[in-house]
């Protein structure tokens, strides 16, 4: 069981790290940032936007308390701009969802700016779970 949790945690970390190097996870139907977002979409959107400004706290708060400290050490600080982002939530059950996001992102590394557009077809979902009324990344998820 611990091996499965570690593998799932690794997949989640890689998905988020890929976002920060301009290959973000994401997918889905065409919900733009102007449309009403689900609660998990809103939380993820806020976390990604804040992280792009250098504030990783909202992103850290999406990690379950038992892994938050470990994750705080691994989140990169990069200059990232979200140009356009879209979301879709796939509900597995009322307390388990996958949030897909895709769009156009700009990353500046060593003074060089790169723009990357991720389409719906290239996206992967980020599993989230509601515990005690709060949404977290689902590090124990066995969802495909």
Backbone as a printed PyTorch tensor [residue, N CA C, xyz], in Angstrom:
tensor([[[  0.8260,  -1.1940,   0.0000],
         [  0.0000,   0.0000,   0.0000],
         [  0.8690,   1.2560,   0.0000]],

        [[  1.9440,   1.2430,   0.8210],
         [  2.8270,   2.3920,   0.8790],
         [  3.4970,   2.6300,  -0.4720]],

        [[  3.8240,   1.5530,  -1.1930],
         [  4.4400,   1.6570,  -2.5160],
         [  3.4730,   2.3230,  -3.4870]],

        [[  2.1720,   1.9510,  -3.4330],
         [  1.1740,   2.5490,  -4.3170],
         [  1.0100,   4.0280,  -4.0130]],

        [[  1.0020,   4.3990,  -2.7200],
         [  0.8750,   5.8060,  -2.3440],
         [  2.0690,   6.5980,  -2.8460]],

        [[  3.2640,   6.0340,  -2.7080],
         [  4.4670,   6.7040,  -3.1740],
         [  4.4320,   6.8820,  -4.6860]],

        [[  4.0040,   5.8680,  -5.4170],
         [  3.9150,   5.9670,  -6.8760],
         [  2.8940,   7.0180,  -7.2810]],

        [[  1.7550,   7.0460,  -6.6070],
         [  0.7250,   8.0340,  -6.9210],
         [  1.2180,   9.4330,  -6.6050]],

        [[  1.8810,   9.6030,  -5.4690],
         [  2.4330,  10.8940,  -5.0890],
         [  3.4510,  11.3500,  -6.1250]],

        [[  4.2750,  10.4390,  -6.5960],
         [  5.2670,  10.7590,  -7.6160],
         [  4.5980,  11.2380,  -8.8980]],

        [[  3.5260,  10.5810,  -9.3160],
         [  2.7960,  10.9910, -10.5210],
         [  2.2280,  12.3930, -10.3420]],

        [[  1.6400,  12.6820,  -9.1860],
         [  1.0930,  14.0170,  -8.9390],
         [  2.1890,  15.0710,  -8.9590]],

        [[  3.3000,  14.7890,  -8.3080],
         [  4.4080,  15.7380,  -8.2770],
         [  4.9040,  15.9990,  -9.6880]],

        [[  5.0830,  14.9420, -10.4750],
         [  5.5480,  15.1150, -11.8500],
         [  4.5710,  15.9360, -12.6720]],

        [[  3.2730,  15.7050, -12.4930],
         [  2.2760,  16.4850, -13.2310],
         [  2.3970,  17.9620, -12.9120]],

        [[  2.5580,  18.2840, -11.6350],
         [  2.6640,  19.6880, -11.2550],
         [  4.0000,  20.2870, -11.6650]],

        [[  5.0750,  19.5240, -11.5570],
         [  6.3710,  20.0250, -12.0050],
         [  6.3350,  20.2890, -13.5000]],

        [[  5.6950,  19.4010, -14.2540],
         [  5.5660,  19.6220, -15.6960],
         [  4.8380,  20.9200, -15.9830]],

        [[  3.8410,  21.2510, -15.1850],
         [  3.1510,  22.5320, -15.3590],
         [  4.1490,  23.6670, -15.2610]],

        [[  5.0230,  23.5880, -14.2730],
         [  5.9460,  24.6810, -14.0270],
         [  7.0490,  24.7750, -15.0660]],

        [[  7.2340,  23.7400, -15.8740],
         [  8.2140,  23.8460, -16.9510],
         [  7.5170,  23.8980, -18.3020]],

        [[  6.3080,  24.3790, -18.2740],
         [  5.5290,  24.6360, -19.4840],
         [  5.0570,  23.3900, -20.2000]],

        [[  4.8380,  22.3280, -19.5150],
         [  4.1600,  21.1650, -20.0700],
         [  3.1050,  20.7620, -19.0430]],

        [[  2.1070,  21.6420, -18.8000],
         [  1.1680,  21.3750, -17.7290],
         [  0.2260,  20.2270, -18.0160]],

        [[ -0.2660,  19.6430, -16.9530],
         [ -1.3290,  18.6500, -17.0900],
         [ -2.6150,  19.3990, -17.3790]],

        [[ -3.5480,  18.7740, -18.0610],
         [ -4.8260,  19.4110, -18.2910],
         [ -5.5680,  18.7890, -19.4400]],

        [[ -6.8830,  19.0390, -19.5130],
         [ -7.7060,  18.4890, -20.5820],
         [ -9.1300,  18.9410, -20.4040]],

        [[ -9.9910,  18.5460, -21.3200],
         [-11.3980,  18.6150, -21.0420],
         [-12.2350,  19.4180, -21.9810]],

        [[-13.4830,  19.6460, -21.5750],
         [-14.4420,  20.4600, -22.2980],
         [-14.0830,  21.9210, -22.1470]],

        [[-14.6680,  22.8110, -22.9130],
         [-14.1730,  24.1700, -23.0250],
         [-14.7250,  25.1380, -21.9860]],

        [[-14.3360,  25.0280, -20.7640],
         [-14.7340,  25.9900, -19.7450],
         [-13.6080,  27.0030, -19.6290]],

        [[-13.8860,  28.2530, -19.9350],
         [-12.8550,  29.2740, -19.8530],
         [-12.8440,  29.8660, -18.4560]],

        [[-11.8110,  30.6820, -18.1860],
         [-11.6880,  31.2780, -16.8690],
         [-12.8300,  32.2380, -16.5620]],

        [[-13.5580,  32.6970, -17.5630],
         [-14.6630,  33.6180, -17.3380],
         [-15.9400,  32.8950, -16.9220]],

        [[-16.0200,  31.6190, -17.1980],
         [-17.1970,  30.8520, -16.8230],
         [-17.1040,  30.4510, -15.3570]],

        [[-18.2120,  30.0280, -14.8190],
         [-18.2540,  29.5870, -13.4330],
         [-17.4120,  28.3260, -13.2560]],

        [[-16.4890,  28.3730, -12.3040],
         [-15.6260,  27.2340, -12.0420],
         [-16.1830,  26.4190, -10.8840]],

        [[-15.9560,  25.1080, -10.9290],
         [-16.2930,  24.2670,  -9.7820],
         [-15.3340,  24.6310,  -8.6460]],

        [[-15.6670,  24.2250,  -7.4350],
         [-14.7850,  24.5420,  -6.3080],
         [-13.3750,  23.9830,  -6.5060]],

        [[-13.2130,  22.7110,  -6.9140],
         [-11.8460,  22.2180,  -7.1480],
         [-11.1190,  23.0000,  -8.2530]],

        [[-11.8280,  23.3680,  -9.3220],
         [-11.2190,  24.1610, -10.4000],
         [-10.7760,  25.5190,  -9.8710]],

        [[-11.6330,  26.1540,  -9.0840],
         [-11.3170,  27.4750,  -8.5290],
         [-10.0800,  27.3990,  -7.6320]],

        [[-10.0120,  26.3730,  -6.7910],
         [ -8.8600,  26.2120,  -5.9030],
         [ -7.5770,  25.9730,  -6.6930]],

        [[ -7.6440,  25.1130,  -7.7050],
         [ -6.4690,  24.8440,  -8.5270],
         [ -6.0630,  26.0890,  -9.3090]],

        [[ -7.0390,  26.7890,  -9.8810],
         [ -6.7590,  28.0130, -10.6290],
         [ -6.0490,  29.0330,  -9.7410]],

        [[ -6.5850,  29.2590,  -8.5500],
         [ -5.9720,  30.2090,  -7.6260],
         [ -4.5560,  29.7690,  -7.2610]],

        [[ -4.3810,  28.4800,  -6.9740],
         [ -3.0600,  27.9770,  -6.5920],
         [ -2.0450,  28.1670,  -7.7160]],

        [[ -2.4350,  27.8670,  -8.9500],
         [ -1.5160,  28.0100, -10.0810],
         [ -1.1940,  29.4720, -10.3540]],

        [[ -2.2070,  30.3260, -10.2760],
         [ -1.9720,  31.7650, -10.5080],
         [ -1.0760,  32.3650,  -9.4240]],

        [[ -1.3190,  31.9900,  -8.1840],
         [ -0.4820,  32.4940,  -7.0900],
         [  0.9460,  31.9630,  -7.2070]],

        [[  1.0880,  30.6830,  -7.5470],
         [  2.4290,  30.1080,  -7.7120],
         [  3.1790,  30.8150,  -8.8350]],

        [[  2.4590,  31.2150,  -9.8820],
         [  3.1140,  31.9180, -10.9900],
         [  3.6270,  33.2850, -10.5570]],

        [[  3.0890,  33.8080,  -9.4370],
         [  3.5530,  35.0860,  -8.8850],
         [  4.6010,  34.8730,  -7.7930]],

        [[  4.9440,  33.6120,  -7.5340],
         [  5.9390,  33.3260,  -6.5140],
         [  5.3670,  32.9690,  -5.1530]],

        [[  4.0400,  32.9300,  -5.0250],
         [  3.3860,  32.5750,  -3.7630],
         [  2.9150,  31.1240,  -3.8420]],

        [[  3.6640,  30.2150,  -3.2510],
         [  3.3310,  28.7920,  -3.3190],
         [  2.3730,  28.3330,  -2.2290]],

        [[  1.9750,  29.2110,  -1.3060],
         [  1.1390,  28.7960,  -0.1810],
         [ -0.1900,  28.1690,  -0.6140]],

        [[ -0.9690,  28.7810,  -1.5350],
         [ -2.2200,  28.1290,  -1.9470],
         [ -1.9940,  26.7550,  -2.5870]],

        [[ -0.8910,  26.5980,  -3.3080],
         [ -0.5660,  25.3020,  -3.9040],
         [ -0.2340,  24.2870,  -2.8120]],

        [[  0.5400,  24.7060,  -1.8360],
         [  0.8800,  23.8120,  -0.7240],
         [ -0.3610,  23.3870,   0.0470]],

        [[ -1.3170,  24.2820,   0.1950],
         [ -2.5280,  23.9680,   0.9500],
         [ -3.4010,  22.9310,   0.2470]],

        [[ -3.1730,  22.7020,  -1.0390],
         [ -3.9080,  21.6560,  -1.7480],
         [ -3.3320,  20.2680,  -1.4680]],

        [[ -2.1270,  20.2060,  -0.9480],
         [ -1.5390,  18.9140,  -0.5770],
         [ -2.1020,  18.5000,   0.7690]],

        [[ -2.4010,  17.2190,   0.9520],
         [ -2.8770,  16.7530,   2.2580],
         [ -1.8410,  17.0770,   3.3410]],

        [[ -2.3070,  17.3660,   4.5530],
         [ -1.3840,  17.7470,   5.6300],
         [ -0.2280,  16.7690,   5.8330]],

        [[ -0.4700,  15.4740,   5.6170],
         [  0.5760,  14.4800,   5.8830],
         [  1.7450,  14.5390,   4.9010]],

        [[  1.6000,  15.2080,   3.7600],
         [  2.7130,  15.3120,   2.8020],
         [  3.1000,  16.7600,   2.5140]],

        [[  2.4290,  17.7020,   3.1290],
         [  2.6330,  19.1250,   2.8210],
         [  4.0690,  19.5830,   3.0650]],

        [[  4.6410,  19.1960,   4.1860],
         [  6.0030,  19.6320,   4.5010],
         [  6.9960,  19.1210,   3.4570]],

        [[  6.8500,  17.8640,   3.0830],
         [  7.7260,  17.2820,   2.0680],
         [  7.5660,  18.0310,   0.7380]],

        [[  6.3360,  18.3790,   0.3790],
         [  6.0850,  19.0550,  -0.8890],
         [  6.6370,  20.4740,  -0.8910]],

        [[  6.6480,  21.1170,   0.2750],
         [  7.1380,  22.4950,   0.3650],
         [  8.5850,  22.5950,  -0.0980]],

        [[  9.3330,  21.5290,   0.0960],
         [ 10.7410,  21.5230,  -0.3000],
         [ 10.9270,  21.3070,  -1.7990]],

        [[  9.9130,  20.7640,  -2.4930],
         [ 10.0960,  20.3780,  -3.8820],
         [  9.4260,  21.2590,  -4.9180]],

        [[  8.6910,  22.2940,  -4.5000],
         [  7.9990,  23.1400,  -5.4740],
         [  8.9780,  24.1810,  -6.0090]],

        [[  9.2090,  24.1870,  -7.3200],
         [ 10.1690,  25.1280,  -7.8910],
         [  9.6250,  26.5510,  -7.9140]],

        [[ 10.5370,  27.5160,  -7.8010],
         [ 10.1680,  28.9260,  -7.9270],
         [ 10.5870,  29.3690,  -9.3220]],

        [[  9.6220,  29.5730, -10.1930],
         [  9.9000,  29.9580, -11.5700],
         [  9.0790,  31.1760, -11.9430]],

        [[  9.5330,  31.8720, -12.9620],
         [  8.7660,  32.9970, -13.4810],
         [  7.8280,  32.4560, -14.5560]],

        [[  6.5770,  32.3360, -14.2110],
         [  5.5740,  31.7310, -15.0930],
         [  4.4070,  32.6960, -15.2390]],

        [[  3.8610,  32.7980, -16.4200],
         [  2.6620,  33.5990, -16.6390],
         [  1.6100,  32.7320, -17.3090]],

        [[  0.4060,  32.7840, -16.7680],
         [ -0.7140,  32.0760, -17.3780],
         [ -1.3710,  33.0510, -18.3420]],

        [[ -1.2870,  32.7570, -19.6190],
         [ -1.8750,  33.6300, -20.6330],
         [ -3.3430,  33.2930, -20.8200]],

        [[ -3.6290,  32.0100, -20.9120],
         [ -5.0110,  31.5460, -21.0800],
         [ -5.0950,  30.1610, -20.4640]],

        [[ -6.1770,  29.9070, -19.7230],
         [ -6.3310,  28.5920, -19.1080],
         [ -7.8020,  28.1910, -19.1300]],

        [[ -8.0280,  26.9050, -19.3270],
         [ -9.3780,  26.3370, -19.3590],
         [ -9.4110,  25.1450, -18.4120]],

        [[-10.6090,  24.8480, -17.8930],
         [-10.7680,  23.7620, -16.9270],
         [-11.9630,  22.8900, -17.2690]],

        [[-11.8720,  21.6660, -16.7930],
         [-13.0150,  20.7560, -16.8150],
         [-12.8560,  19.8180, -15.6330]],

        [[-13.9600,  19.5550, -14.9500],
         [-13.9320,  18.6230, -13.8260],
         [-14.7230,  17.3840, -14.1850]],

        [[-14.1190,  16.2390, -13.9620],
         [-14.7920,  14.9570, -14.1360],
         [-15.0920,  14.4340, -12.7330]],

        [[-16.3700,  14.3310, -12.3980],
         [-16.7400,  13.8520, -11.0700],
         [-16.7670,  12.3320, -11.0530]],

        [[-15.9870,  11.7500, -10.1690],
         [-15.9780,  10.3060,  -9.9800],
         [-17.1060,   9.9540,  -9.0110]],

        [[-17.1630,  10.6880,  -7.9210],
         [-18.2640,  10.6630,  -6.9610],
         [-18.2230,  12.0280,  -6.2720]],

        [[-19.1720,  12.3580,  -5.3910],
         [-19.1980,  13.7150,  -4.8280],
         [-17.9110,  14.1520,  -4.1170]],

        [[-17.1020,  13.2150,  -3.6630],
         [-15.8760,  13.5670,  -2.9460],
         [-14.5950,  13.2450,  -3.7090]],

        [[-14.7130,  12.7960,  -4.9510],
         [-13.5440,  12.4680,  -5.7730],
         [-13.7500,  13.0200,  -7.1800]],

        [[-12.8000,  13.8390,  -7.6360],
         [-12.8770,  14.4140,  -8.9810],
         [-11.4970,  14.3640,  -9.6320]],

        [[-11.4990,  14.5630, -10.9330],
         [-10.2690,  14.8450, -11.6680],
         [-10.4690,  16.2190, -12.2870]],

        [[ -9.5210,  17.1120, -12.0560],
         [ -9.5710,  18.4430, -12.6500],
         [ -8.5660,  18.4760, -13.7900]],

        [[ -9.0720,  18.8020, -14.9650],
         [ -8.2390,  18.9220, -16.1560],
         [ -8.0370,  20.4000, -16.4520]],

        [[ -6.8260,  20.7890, -16.8400],
         [ -6.5990,  22.1600, -17.2860],
         [ -5.6430,  22.1710, -18.4620]],

        [[ -5.8200,  23.1670, -19.3170],
         [ -4.9830,  23.3220, -20.5050],
         [ -5.0200,  24.7870, -20.8940]],

        [[ -4.0860,  25.2020, -21.7280],
         [ -4.0700,  26.5930, -22.1610],
         [ -2.7140,  27.0000, -22.6870]],

        [[ -2.4300,  28.3000, -22.5520],
         [ -1.1800,  28.8800, -23.0240],
         [ -0.4540,  29.4750, -21.8290]],

        [[  0.8150,  29.1040, -21.7030],
         [  1.6080,  29.4900, -20.5530],
         [  2.9480,  30.0250, -21.0370]],

        [[  3.4940,  31.0020, -20.3120],
         [  4.7830,  31.5770, -20.6540],
         [  5.7300,  31.3520, -19.4830]],

        [[  6.9390,  30.9270, -19.7710],
         [  7.9270,  30.6500, -18.7370],
         [  9.2090,  31.3880, -19.0820]],

        [[  9.7870,  32.0580, -18.0890],
         [ 11.0580,  32.7390, -18.2820],
         [ 12.1100,  32.0570, -17.4200]],

        [[ 13.1530,  31.5720, -18.0760],
         [ 14.2740,  30.9310, -17.3930],
         [ 15.5530,  31.5620, -17.9220]],

        [[ 16.3890,  32.0390, -17.0160],
         [ 17.6580,  32.6680, -17.3970],
         [ 17.4590,  33.7540, -18.4470]],

        [[ 16.4180,  34.5520, -18.2950],
         [ 16.1550,  35.6560, -19.1970],
         [ 15.5070,  35.2810, -20.5140]],

        [[ 15.3470,  33.9980, -20.7720],
         [ 14.7270,  33.5430, -22.0140],
         [ 13.2720,  33.1680, -21.7600]],

        [[ 12.3680,  33.7630, -22.5450],
         [ 10.9400,  33.5060, -22.3850],
         [ 10.4630,  32.5490, -23.4640]],

        [[  9.7460,  31.5270, -23.0170],
         [  9.1790,  30.5420, -23.9410],
         [  7.6790,  30.4840, -23.7090]],

        [[  6.9340,  30.3400, -24.8020],
         [  5.4830,  30.1910, -24.7170],
         [  5.1310,  28.7730, -25.1200]],

        [[  4.2620,  28.1620, -24.3400],
         [  3.8470,  26.7980, -24.6210],
         [  2.3310,  26.7210, -24.5690]],

        [[  1.7400,  26.1450, -25.5990],
         [  0.2970,  25.9390, -25.6320],
         [  0.0230,  24.4550, -25.5060]],

        [[ -0.8060,  24.1120, -24.5490],
         [ -1.2040,  22.7280, -24.3080],
         [ -2.6630,  22.6020, -24.7190]],

        [[ -2.9470,  21.6870, -25.6200],
         [ -4.3170,  21.4760, -26.0810],
         [ -5.0620,  20.4640, -25.2330]],

        [[ -6.3630,  20.4200, -25.4290],
         [ -7.2120,  19.4870, -24.6830],
         [ -6.7500,  18.0420, -24.8340]],

        [[ -6.3580,  17.6700, -26.0420],
         [ -5.9910,  16.2800, -26.3200],
         [ -4.7080,  15.8570, -25.6110]],

        [[ -3.8840,  16.8150, -25.1940],
         [ -2.5990,  16.5050, -24.5640],
         [ -2.6740,  16.4800, -23.0440]],

        [[ -3.8370,  16.6700, -22.5070],
         [ -3.9790,  16.8940, -21.0800],
         [ -4.2030,  15.6210, -20.2780]],

        [[ -3.8830,  15.7090, -18.9940],
         [ -4.1410,  14.6330, -18.0440],
         [ -4.8430,  15.2480, -16.8390]],

        [[ -5.6310,  14.4410, -16.1520],
         [ -6.3600,  14.9510, -14.9910],
         [ -5.5530,  14.8880, -13.7130]],

        [[ -5.8320,  15.8210, -12.8300],
         [ -5.2420,  15.8220, -11.4970],
         [ -6.3180,  15.3560, -10.5280]],

        [[ -6.1370,  14.1880,  -9.8970],
         [ -7.1540,  13.6920,  -8.9710],
         [ -7.1950,  14.5320,  -7.6980]],

        [[ -8.4090,  14.8300,  -7.2500],
         [ -8.6090,  15.5700,  -6.0070],
         [ -9.6560,  14.8490,  -5.1750]],

        [[ -9.5510,  15.0110,  -3.8620],
         [-10.4700,  14.3670,  -2.9320],
         [-10.9250,  15.4030,  -1.8990]],

        [[-12.1850,  15.2970,  -1.4880],
         [-12.7040,  16.1820,  -0.4460],
         [-12.6610,  15.4200,   0.8760]],

        [[-11.9620,  16.0090,   1.8610],
         [-11.8730,  15.4400,   3.2070],
         [-12.2590,  16.5280,   4.1960]],

        [[-13.2120,  16.2230,   5.0500],
         [-13.6780,  17.1890,   6.0530],
         [-14.0610,  18.5210,   5.4130]],

        [[-14.6710,  18.4570,   4.2290],
         [-15.1590,  19.6560,   3.5530],
         [-14.1170,  20.4340,   2.7740]],

        [[-12.8530,  19.9980,   2.7640],
         [-11.7920,  20.6980,   2.0410],
         [-11.2630,  19.8080,   0.9220]],

        [[-10.8950,  20.4270,  -0.2070],
         [-10.3490,  19.6940,  -1.3530],
         [ -8.8290,  19.6460,  -1.2790]],

        [[ -8.2840,  18.4560,  -1.5850],
         [ -6.8440,  18.2260,  -1.6150],
         [ -6.4980,  17.4130,  -2.8600]],

        [[ -5.2020,  17.4460,  -3.2460],
         [ -4.7320,  16.5090,  -4.2540],
         [ -4.8910,  15.1190,  -3.6650]],

        [[ -5.3680,  14.1840,  -4.4620],
         [ -5.6280,  12.8290,  -3.9850],
         [ -4.3720,  11.9850,  -4.1650]],

        [[ -3.4970,  12.0130,  -3.1640],
         [ -2.2290,  11.2920,  -3.2640],
         [ -2.4040,   9.7890,  -3.1110]],

        [[ -3.5580,   9.3450,  -2.6610],
         [ -3.8250,   7.9160,  -2.5310],
         [ -4.6800,   7.3820,  -3.6540]],

        [[ -4.9130,   8.1930,  -4.6670],
         [ -5.8180,   7.8250,  -5.7530],
         [ -5.2890,   6.6580,  -6.5680]],

        [[ -6.1900,   5.7570,  -6.8760],
         [ -5.8630,   4.6430,  -7.7650],
         [ -6.6030,   4.8150,  -9.0870]],

        [[ -7.0580,   6.0430,  -9.3680],
         [ -7.7940,   6.3070, -10.6030],
         [ -6.8520,   6.2100, -11.7890]],

        [[ -7.3630,   5.7410, -12.9340],
         [ -6.4960,   5.6310, -14.1250],
         [ -6.0910,   6.9950, -14.6370]]])
